[in-house]
Amino acid sequence: VVQLRPGVAVSNRDSLSGTRERAAKIHSGRTAIVHDSDRITVAEAWERGCRFANGLMSMVRPEGGARERPA
């Protein structure tokens, strides 16, 4: 089960997110991204990706429609 945020879970073991989560656990300390002198580990990339996905999910209502933006 992939827990993106409390109350939101994906249970398909063969899902892309499940595969990435397992890889993040197995290879957590390996370097995933290098930009100039900055390096991000696989675990950090996974965590940032989850935060990004949660941000996108927070913009959508449960019924699937987009929320209205405040003026």
Salt bridges, closest charged atoms under 4 A:
ASP36 OD2 - HIS35 NE2 3.58
GLU47 OE2 - ARG51 NH1 3.61
GLU63 OE1 - ARG61 NE 3.79
